[in-house]
C-alpha cells in the first residue's frame, strides 16, 4: 500500500471518528450516516483540499454536506 493511500485511509478514519464524537453517534452509526448522505464520497473526492484544513473544519463541512443531502444530525 502506498503512503498516499495510507494517508487517505487514516484521514478518513480520523474524520469519521471526529464526526461521530461531535454528533454523539457510535462510530459505526457515524460511518453509515456519512456513507448514506455523501460524506464518505466527499472525503474521497475532496481529500486534496480537505486534508489541508483542521479536522474541526472537515467535520463542519461534512455536517453541512450531509444536511444538504437529506441528513438530520444537529
C-alpha positions as CSV (number, residue, x, y, z in Angstrom):
1,X,0.0,0.0,0.0
2,X,1.4,3.4,-1.0
3,X,1.9,6.1,1.6
4,X,-0.7,8.3,-0.1
5,X,-3.3,5.6,0.1
6,X,-2.4,5.0,3.8
7,X,-2.7,8.8,4.5
8,X,-6.1,8.9,2.8
9,X,-7.4,6.0,4.8
10,X,-6.1,7.4,8.0
11,X,-7.6,10.8,7.3
12,X,-11.0,9.3,6.5
13,X,-10.9,7.2,9.7
14,X,-10.0,10.3,11.8
15,X,-12.8,12.3,10.2
16,X,-15.4,9.6,10.8
17,X,-14.3,9.4,14.5
18,X,-14.4,13.2,15.0
19,X,-17.8,13.4,13.2
20,X,-19.2,10.6,15.3
21,X,-17.9,12.2,18.5
22,X,-19.2,15.6,17.8
23,X,-22.7,14.3,17.0
24,X,-22.7,11.7,19.8
25,X,-23.0,8.8,17.5
26,X,-21.5,5.4,17.9
27,X,-18.6,5.0,15.4
28,X,-20.5,2.5,13.2
29,X,-23.6,4.7,13.1
30,X,-21.5,7.7,12.2
31,X,-19.8,5.8,9.3
32,X,-23.2,4.6,8.0
33,X,-24.6,8.1,8.2
34,X,-21.7,9.6,6.3
35,X,-21.9,6.9,3.7
36,X,-25.7,7.3,3.2
37,X,-25.5,11.1,2.9
38,X,-22.4,11.5,0.8
39,X,-19.8,12.3,3.4
40,X,-17.5,9.4,2.6
41,X,-17.5,10.2,-1.1
42,X,-16.9,13.8,-0.2
43,X,-13.8,12.9,1.8
44,X,-12.6,10.7,-1.0
45,X,-13.2,13.2,-3.8
46,X,-12.1,16.3,-1.9
47,X,-9.1,14.9,0.0
48,X,-6.6,17.1,-1.7
49,X,-8.2,20.3,-0.3
50,X,-9.9,19.0,2.9
51,X,-6.8,17.4,4.4
52,X,-5.2,20.8,4.5
53,X,-7.9,22.1,6.9
54,X,-8.3,21.2,10.5
55,X,-10.3,18.2,11.5
56,X,-12.9,20.5,13.0
57,X,-13.3,22.3,9.7
58,X,-13.7,18.9,7.9
59,X,-16.4,17.9,10.4
60,X,-18.2,21.2,9.8
61,X,-18.0,20.6,6.0
62,X,-19.3,17.0,6.5
63,X,-22.2,18.2,8.6
64,X,-23.2,20.9,6.1
65,X,-22.9,18.5,3.1
66,X,-24.9,15.7,4.8
67,X,-27.7,18.1,5.8
68,X,-27.9,19.3,2.2
69,X,-28.2,15.7,1.1
70,X,-31.0,14.9,3.5
71,X,-29.2,14.1,6.7
72,X,-30.6,15.4,10.0
73,X,-27.8,15.5,12.7
74,X,-27.7,18.6,14.7
